[in-house]
Amino acid sequence: MANSTKTSNDRLSYGITILIFGFVFLLDKLGILANIPYAKNLISVGAFFLIAGIVFLITQPKKALGWIFLAVGILLNADIFFGWLSNYSNLIVPLGLIIAGTAMVLTSKKRN
């Protein structure tokens, strides 16, 4: 029964995320976002991760994936959140991937 609840929570989280991004994409295609200041920032991979992070934090009992999505979204939008990082924002994602990969390799357990 617990597995059924987990699947249901996952479907809800992914479904809400896709719905929100679908509506934002539709508003962009209809030209409505063109009239809203800074709305062009909503159509990006970084915005998708921010939206997913917020939705997953709200709907999932385990918050780890939500925090990861939110962190990736903030890093991808670093120039918006941290103006002083705009000169270095192109380095943040590769460095973050290197750090995350290193942490995963170092903390992995060898299976026999």
Chimera marker file (.cmm) of the C-alpha trace (Angstrom):
<marker_set name="trace">
<marker id="1" x="0.000" y="0.000" z="0.000" r="1" g="1" b="0" radius="0.5"/>
<marker id="2" x="2.874" y="2.378" z="0.763" r="1" g="1" b="0" radius="0.5"/>
<marker id="3" x="4.201" y="1.928" z="-2.774" r="1" g="1" b="0" radius="0.5"/>
<marker id="4" x="0.791" y="2.954" z="-4.159" r="1" g="1" b="0" radius="0.5"/>
<marker id="5" x="0.882" y="6.170" z="-2.106" r="1" g="1" b="0" radius="0.5"/>
<marker id="6" x="4.395" y="6.967" z="-3.324" r="1" g="1" b="0" radius="0.5"/>
<marker id="7" x="3.340" y="6.453" z="-6.949" r="1" g="1" b="0" radius="0.5"/>
<marker id="8" x="0.294" y="8.642" z="-6.384" r="1" g="1" b="0" radius="0.5"/>
<marker id="9" x="2.408" y="11.432" z="-4.833" r="1" g="1" b="0" radius="0.5"/>
<marker id="10" x="4.901" y="11.231" z="-7.705" r="1" g="1" b="0" radius="0.5"/>
<marker id="11" x="2.157" y="11.414" z="-10.324" r="1" g="1" b="0" radius="0.5"/>
<marker id="12" x="0.587" y="14.395" z="-8.559" r="1" g="1" b="0" radius="0.5"/>
<marker id="13" x="3.896" y="16.266" z="-8.332" r="1" g="1" b="0" radius="0.5"/>
<marker id="14" x="4.897" y="15.621" z="-11.924" r="1" g="1" b="0" radius="0.5"/>
<marker id="15" x="1.365" y="16.305" z="-13.169" r="1" g="1" b="0" radius="0.5"/>
<marker id="16" x="1.083" y="19.676" z="-11.426" r="1" g="1" b="0" radius="0.5"/>
<marker id="17" x="4.552" y="20.663" z="-12.650" r="1" g="1" b="0" radius="0.5"/>
<marker id="18" x="3.715" y="19.782" z="-16.240" r="1" g="1" b="0" radius="0.5"/>
<marker id="19" x="0.353" y="21.580" z="-16.009" r="1" g="1" b="0" radius="0.5"/>
<marker id="20" x="1.925" y="24.792" z="-14.702" r="1" g="1" b="0" radius="0.5"/>
<marker id="21" x="4.661" y="24.764" z="-17.301" r="1" g="1" b="0" radius="0.5"/>
<marker id="22" x="2.071" y="23.978" z="-20.004" r="1" g="1" b="0" radius="0.5"/>
<marker id="23" x="0.000" y="27.003" z="-18.997" r="1" g="1" b="0" radius="0.5"/>
<marker id="24" x="3.070" y="29.247" z="-18.953" r="1" g="1" b="0" radius="0.5"/>
<marker id="25" x="4.097" y="27.917" z="-22.380" r="1" g="1" b="0" radius="0.5"/>
<marker id="26" x="0.572" y="28.507" z="-23.724" r="1" g="1" b="0" radius="0.5"/>
<marker id="27" x="0.576" y="32.084" z="-22.391" r="1" g="1" b="0" radius="0.5"/>
<marker id="28" x="3.906" y="32.615" z="-24.131" r="1" g="1" b="0" radius="0.5"/>
<marker id="29" x="2.602" y="31.272" z="-27.450" r="1" g="1" b="0" radius="0.5"/>
<marker id="30" x="-0.507" y="33.452" z="-27.203" r="1" g="1" b="0" radius="0.5"/>
<marker id="31" x="1.704" y="36.506" z="-26.701" r="1" g="1" b="0" radius="0.5"/>
<marker id="32" x="0.337" y="37.303" z="-23.249" r="1" g="1" b="0" radius="0.5"/>
<marker id="33" x="3.721" y="37.000" z="-21.529" r="1" g="1" b="0" radius="0.5"/>
<marker id="34" x="5.192" y="39.588" z="-23.894" r="1" g="1" b="0" radius="0.5"/>
<marker id="35" x="3.154" y="42.253" z="-22.062" r="1" g="1" b="0" radius="0.5"/>
<marker id="36" x="4.387" y="41.280" z="-18.594" r="1" g="1" b="0" radius="0.5"/>
<marker id="37" x="7.773" y="42.581" z="-17.378" r="1" g="1" b="0" radius="0.5"/>
<marker id="38" x="10.360" y="39.823" z="-16.755" r="1" g="1" b="0" radius="0.5"/>
<marker id="39" x="7.913" y="37.149" z="-17.952" r="1" g="1" b="0" radius="0.5"/>
<marker id="40" x="10.370" y="36.032" z="-20.633" r="1" g="1" b="0" radius="0.5"/>
<marker id="41" x="12.348" y="34.479" z="-17.772" r="1" g="1" b="0" radius="0.5"/>
<marker id="42" x="9.483" y="32.040" z="-17.159" r="1" g="1" b="0" radius="0.5"/>
<marker id="43" x="10.212" y="30.172" z="-20.390" r="1" g="1" b="0" radius="0.5"/>
<marker id="44" x="13.527" y="28.558" z="-19.588" r="1" g="1" b="0" radius="0.5"/>
<marker id="45" x="14.991" y="25.376" z="-18.196" r="1" g="1" b="0" radius="0.5"/>
<marker id="46" x="15.868" y="27.224" z="-14.999" r="1" g="1" b="0" radius="0.5"/>
<marker id="47" x="12.254" y="28.303" z="-14.525" r="1" g="1" b="0" radius="0.5"/>
<marker id="48" x="11.106" y="24.732" z="-15.059" r="1" g="1" b="0" radius="0.5"/>
<marker id="49" x="13.396" y="23.547" z="-12.261" r="1" g="1" b="0" radius="0.5"/>
<marker id="50" x="12.168" y="26.360" z="-9.971" r="1" g="1" b="0" radius="0.5"/>
<marker id="51" x="8.547" y="25.460" z="-10.647" r="1" g="1" b="0" radius="0.5"/>
<marker id="52" x="9.240" y="21.752" z="-10.139" r="1" g="1" b="0" radius="0.5"/>
<marker id="53" x="11.129" y="22.446" z="-6.913" r="1" g="1" b="0" radius="0.5"/>
<marker id="54" x="8.293" y="24.473" z="-5.444" r="1" g="1" b="0" radius="0.5"/>
<marker id="55" x="5.657" y="21.922" z="-6.478" r="1" g="1" b="0" radius="0.5"/>
<marker id="56" x="7.678" y="18.992" z="-5.130" r="1" g="1" b="0" radius="0.5"/>
<marker id="57" x="8.299" y="20.781" z="-1.824" r="1" g="1" b="0" radius="0.5"/>
<marker id="58" x="4.570" y="21.368" z="-1.443" r="1" g="1" b="0" radius="0.5"/>
<marker id="59" x="3.292" y="17.959" z="-2.571" r="1" g="1" b="0" radius="0.5"/>
<marker id="60" x="5.941" y="15.388" z="-1.585" r="1" g="1" b="0" radius="0.5"/>
<marker id="61" x="6.331" y="14.011" z="1.933" r="1" g="1" b="0" radius="0.5"/>
<marker id="62" x="10.056" y="13.548" z="1.283" r="1" g="1" b="0" radius="0.5"/>
<marker id="63" x="11.460" y="16.945" z="0.366" r="1" g="1" b="0" radius="0.5"/>
<marker id="64" x="14.907" y="15.960" z="-0.990" r="1" g="1" b="0" radius="0.5"/>
<marker id="65" x="13.974" y="16.010" z="-4.685" r="1" g="1" b="0" radius="0.5"/>
<marker id="66" x="12.160" y="19.328" z="-4.244" r="1" g="1" b="0" radius="0.5"/>
<marker id="67" x="15.239" y="20.915" z="-2.677" r="1" g="1" b="0" radius="0.5"/>
<marker id="68" x="17.434" y="19.551" z="-5.452" r="1" g="1" b="0" radius="0.5"/>
<marker id="69" x="15.140" y="20.922" z="-8.177" r="1" g="1" b="0" radius="0.5"/>
<marker id="70" x="14.949" y="24.262" z="-6.383" r="1" g="1" b="0" radius="0.5"/>
<marker id="71" x="18.739" y="24.475" z="-6.001" r="1" g="1" b="0" radius="0.5"/>
<marker id="72" x="19.291" y="23.654" z="-9.678" r="1" g="1" b="0" radius="0.5"/>
<marker id="73" x="16.691" y="26.262" z="-10.659" r="1" g="1" b="0" radius="0.5"/>
<marker id="74" x="18.347" y="28.915" z="-8.522" r="1" g="1" b="0" radius="0.5"/>
<marker id="75" x="21.763" y="28.058" z="-9.940" r="1" g="1" b="0" radius="0.5"/>
<marker id="76" x="20.471" y="28.214" z="-13.513" r="1" g="1" b="0" radius="0.5"/>
<marker id="77" x="18.897" y="31.588" z="-12.746" r="1" g="1" b="0" radius="0.5"/>
<marker id="78" x="21.833" y="32.880" z="-10.697" r="1" g="1" b="0" radius="0.5"/>
<marker id="79" x="22.034" y="36.075" z="-12.722" r="1" g="1" b="0" radius="0.5"/>
<marker id="80" x="18.461" y="36.924" z="-11.667" r="1" g="1" b="0" radius="0.5"/>
<marker id="81" x="18.807" y="35.996" z="-7.994" r="1" g="1" b="0" radius="0.5"/>
<marker id="82" x="22.366" y="37.179" z="-7.499" r="1" g="1" b="0" radius="0.5"/>
<marker id="83" x="23.234" y="40.085" z="-9.789" r="1" g="1" b="0" radius="0.5"/>
<marker id="84" x="26.868" y="40.022" z="-8.763" r="1" g="1" b="0" radius="0.5"/>
<marker id="85" x="27.153" y="36.458" z="-10.077" r="1" g="1" b="0" radius="0.5"/>
<marker id="86" x="26.166" y="37.384" z="-13.626" r="1" g="1" b="0" radius="0.5"/>
<marker id="87" x="29.812" y="37.408" z="-14.741" r="1" g="1" b="0" radius="0.5"/>
<marker id="88" x="30.334" y="33.884" z="-13.406" r="1" g="1" b="0" radius="0.5"/>
<marker id="89" x="26.921" y="32.310" z="-14.042" r="1" g="1" b="0" radius="0.5"/>
<marker id="90" x="28.205" y="30.295" z="-17.005" r="1" g="1" b="0" radius="0.5"/>
<marker id="91" x="30.632" y="28.511" z="-14.641" r="1" g="1" b="0" radius="0.5"/>
<marker id="92" x="28.137" y="27.677" z="-11.894" r="1" g="1" b="0" radius="0.5"/>
<marker id="93" x="26.396" y="24.740" z="-13.585" r="1" g="1" b="0" radius="0.5"/>
<marker id="94" x="29.582" y="22.890" z="-14.620" r="1" g="1" b="0" radius="0.5"/>
<marker id="95" x="31.107" y="23.418" z="-11.177" r="1" g="1" b="0" radius="0.5"/>
<marker id="96" x="27.902" y="22.275" z="-9.495" r="1" g="1" b="0" radius="0.5"/>
<marker id="97" x="27.836" y="19.135" z="-11.616" r="1" g="1" b="0" radius="0.5"/>
<marker id="98" x="31.471" y="18.399" z="-10.792" r="1" g="1" b="0" radius="0.5"/>
<marker id="99" x="30.837" y="18.864" z="-7.066" r="1" g="1" b="0" radius="0.5"/>
<marker id="100" x="27.661" y="16.744" z="-7.128" r="1" g="1" b="0" radius="0.5"/>
<marker id="101" x="29.358" y="13.993" z="-9.127" r="1" g="1" b="0" radius="0.5"/>
<marker id="102" x="32.358" y="13.963" z="-6.820" r="1" g="1" b="0" radius="0.5"/>
<marker id="103" x="30.119" y="13.751" z="-3.754" r="1" g="1" b="0" radius="0.5"/>
<marker id="104" x="28.154" y="10.871" z="-5.273" r="1" g="1" b="0" radius="0.5"/>
<marker id="105" x="31.312" y="8.966" z="-6.215" r="1" g="1" b="0" radius="0.5"/>
<marker id="106" x="32.895" y="9.462" z="-2.803" r="1" g="1" b="0" radius="0.5"/>
<marker id="107" x="29.778" y="8.417" z="-0.904" r="1" g="1" b="0" radius="0.5"/>
<marker id="108" x="28.858" y="5.446" z="-3.098" r="1" g="1" b="0" radius="0.5"/>
<marker id="109" x="29.105" y="1.953" z="-1.696" r="1" g="1" b="0" radius="0.5"/>
<marker id="110" x="30.789" y="-0.787" z="-3.660" r="1" g="1" b="0" radius="0.5"/>
<marker id="111" x="28.584" y="-3.807" z="-4.274" r="1" g="1" b="0" radius="0.5"/>
<marker id="112" x="30.054" y="-7.281" z="-4.301" r="1" g="1" b="0" radius="0.5"/>
<link id1="1" id2="2" r="1" g="1" b="0" radius="0.2"/>
<link id1="2" id2="3" r="1" g="1" b="0" radius="0.2"/>
<link id1="3" id2="4" r="1" g="1" b="0" radius="0.2"/>
<link id1="4" id2="5" r="1" g="1" b="0" radius="0.2"/>
<link id1="5" id2="6" r="1" g="1" b="0" radius="0.2"/>
<link id1="6" id2="7" r="1" g="1" b="0" radius="0.2"/>
<link id1="7" id2="8" r="1" g="1" b="0" radius="0.2"/>
<link id1="8" id2="9" r="1" g="1" b="0" radius="0.2"/>
<link id1="9" id2="10" r="1" g="1" b="0" radius="0.2"/>
<link id1="10" id2="11" r="1" g="1" b="0" radius="0.2"/>
<link id1="11" id2="12" r="1" g="1" b="0" radius="0.2"/>
<link id1="12" id2="13" r="1" g="1" b="0" radius="0.2"/>
<link id1="13" id2="14" r="1" g="1" b="0" radius="0.2"/>
<link id1="14" id2="15" r="1" g="1" b="0" radius="0.2"/>
<link id1="15" id2="16" r="1" g="1" b="0" radius="0.2"/>
<link id1="16" id2="17" r="1" g="1" b="0" radius="0.2"/>
<link id1="17" id2="18" r="1" g="1" b="0" radius="0.2"/>
<link id1="18" id2="19" r="1" g="1" b="0" radius="0.2"/>
<link id1="19" id2="20" r="1" g="1" b="0" radius="0.2"/>
<link id1="20" id2="21" r="1" g="1" b="0" radius="0.2"/>
<link id1="21" id2="22" r="1" g="1" b="0" radius="0.2"/>
<link id1="22" id2="23" r="1" g="1" b="0" radius="0.2"/>
<link id1="23" id2="24" r="1" g="1" b="0" radius="0.2"/>
<link id1="24" id2="25" r="1" g="1" b="0" radius="0.2"/>
<link id1="25" id2="26" r="1" g="1" b="0" radius="0.2"/>
<link id1="26" id2="27" r="1" g="1" b="0" radius="0.2"/>
<link id1="27" id2="28" r="1" g="1" b="0" radius="0.2"/>
<link id1="28" id2="29" r="1" g="1" b="0" radius="0.2"/>
<link id1="29" id2="30" r="1" g="1" b="0" radius="0.2"/>
<link id1="30" id2="31" r="1" g="1" b="0" radius="0.2"/>
<link id1="31" id2="32" r="1" g="1" b="0" radius="0.2"/>
<link id1="32" id2="33" r="1" g="1" b="0" radius="0.2"/>
<link id1="33" id2="34" r="1" g="1" b="0" radius="0.2"/>
<link id1="34" id2="35" r="1" g="1" b="0" radius="0.2"/>
<link id1="35" id2="36" r="1" g="1" b="0" radius="0.2"/>
<link id1="36" id2="37" r="1" g="1" b="0" radius="0.2"/>
<link id1="37" id2="38" r="1" g="1" b="0" radius="0.2"/>
<link id1="38" id2="39" r="1" g="1" b="0" radius="0.2"/>
<link id1="39" id2="40" r="1" g="1" b="0" radius="0.2"/>
<link id1="40" id2="41" r="1" g="1" b="0" radius="0.2"/>
<link id1="41" id2="42" r="1" g="1" b="0" radius="0.2"/>
<link id1="42" id2="43" r="1" g="1" b="0" radius="0.2"/>
<link id1="43" id2="44" r="1" g="1" b="0" radius="0.2"/>
<link id1="44" id2="45" r="1" g="1" b="0" radius="0.2"/>
<link id1="45" id2="46" r="1" g="1" b="0" radius="0.2"/>
<link id1="46" id2="47" r="1" g="1" b="0" radius="0.2"/>
<link id1="47" id2="48" r="1" g="1" b="0" radius="0.2"/>
<link id1="48" id2="49" r="1" g="1" b="0" radius="0.2"/>
<link id1="49" id2="50" r="1" g="1" b="0" radius="0.2"/>
<link id1="50" id2="51" r="1" g="1" b="0" radius="0.2"/>
<link id1="51" id2="52" r="1" g="1" b="0" radius="0.2"/>
<link id1="52" id2="53" r="1" g="1" b="0" radius="0.2"/>
<link id1="53" id2="54" r="1" g="1" b="0" radius="0.2"/>
<link id1="54" id2="55" r="1" g="1" b="0" radius="0.2"/>
<link id1="55" id2="56" r="1" g="1" b="0" radius="0.2"/>
<link id1="56" id2="57" r="1" g="1" b="0" radius="0.2"/>
<link id1="57" id2="58" r="1" g="1" b="0" radius="0.2"/>
<link id1="58" id2="59" r="1" g="1" b="0" radius="0.2"/>
<link id1="59" id2="60" r="1" g="1" b="0" radius="0.2"/>
<link id1="60" id2="61" r="1" g="1" b="0" radius="0.2"/>
<link id1="61" id2="62" r="1" g="1" b="0" radius="0.2"/>
<link id1="62" id2="63" r="1" g="1" b="0" radius="0.2"/>
<link id1="63" id2="64" r="1" g="1" b="0" radius="0.2"/>
<link id1="64" id2="65" r="1" g="1" b="0" radius="0.2"/>
<link id1="65" id2="66" r="1" g="1" b="0" radius="0.2"/>
<link id1="66" id2="67" r="1" g="1" b="0" radius="0.2"/>
<link id1="67" id2="68" r="1" g="1" b="0" radius="0.2"/>
<link id1="68" id2="69" r="1" g="1" b="0" radius="0.2"/>
<link id1="69" id2="70" r="1" g="1" b="0" radius="0.2"/>
<link id1="70" id2="71" r="1" g="1" b="0" radius="0.2"/>
<link id1="71" id2="72" r="1" g="1" b="0" radius="0.2"/>
<link id1="72" id2="73" r="1" g="1" b="0" radius="0.2"/>
<link id1="73" id2="74" r="1" g="1" b="0" radius="0.2"/>
<link id1="74" id2="75" r="1" g="1" b="0" radius="0.2"/>
<link id1="75" id2="76" r="1" g="1" b="0" radius="0.2"/>
<link id1="76" id2="77" r="1" g="1" b="0" radius="0.2"/>
<link id1="77" id2="78" r="1" g="1" b="0" radius="0.2"/>
<link id1="78" id2="79" r="1" g="1" b="0" radius="0.2"/>
<link id1="79" id2="80" r="1" g="1" b="0" radius="0.2"/>
<link id1="80" id2="81" r="1" g="1" b="0" radius="0.2"/>
<link id1="81" id2="82" r="1" g="1" b="0" radius="0.2"/>
<link id1="82" id2="83" r="1" g="1" b="0" radius="0.2"/>
<link id1="83" id2="84" r="1" g="1" b="0" radius="0.2"/>
<link id1="84" id2="85" r="1" g="1" b="0" radius="0.2"/>
<link id1="85" id2="86" r="1" g="1" b="0" radius="0.2"/>
<link id1="86" id2="87" r="1" g="1" b="0" radius="0.2"/>
<link id1="87" id2="88" r="1" g="1" b="0" radius="0.2"/>
<link id1="88" id2="89" r="1" g="1" b="0" radius="0.2"/>
<link id1="89" id2="90" r="1" g="1" b="0" radius="0.2"/>
<link id1="90" id2="91" r="1" g="1" b="0" radius="0.2"/>
<link id1="91" id2="92" r="1" g="1" b="0" radius="0.2"/>
<link id1="92" id2="93" r="1" g="1" b="0" radius="0.2"/>
<link id1="93" id2="94" r="1" g="1" b="0" radius="0.2"/>
<link id1="94" id2="95" r="1" g="1" b="0" radius="0.2"/>
<link id1="95" id2="96" r="1" g="1" b="0" radius="0.2"/>
<link id1="96" id2="97" r="1" g="1" b="0" radius="0.2"/>
<link id1="97" id2="98" r="1" g="1" b="0" radius="0.2"/>
<link id1="98" id2="99" r="1" g="1" b="0" radius="0.2"/>
<link id1="99" id2="100" r="1" g="1" b="0" radius="0.2"/>
<link id1="100" id2="101" r="1" g="1" b="0" radius="0.2"/>
<link id1="101" id2="102" r="1" g="1" b="0" radius="0.2"/>
<link id1="102" id2="103" r="1" g="1" b="0" radius="0.2"/>
<link id1="103" id2="104" r="1" g="1" b="0" radius="0.2"/>
<link id1="104" id2="105" r="1" g="1" b="0" radius="0.2"/>
<link id1="105" id2="106" r="1" g="1" b="0" radius="0.2"/>
<link id1="106" id2="107" r="1" g="1" b="0" radius="0.2"/>
<link id1="107" id2="108" r="1" g="1" b="0" radius="0.2"/>
<link id1="108" id2="109" r="1" g="1" b="0" radius="0.2"/>
<link id1="109" id2="110" r="1" g="1" b="0" radius="0.2"/>
<link id1="110" id2="111" r="1" g="1" b="0" radius="0.2"/>
<link id1="111" id2="112" r="1" g="1" b="0" radius="0.2"/>
</marker_set>
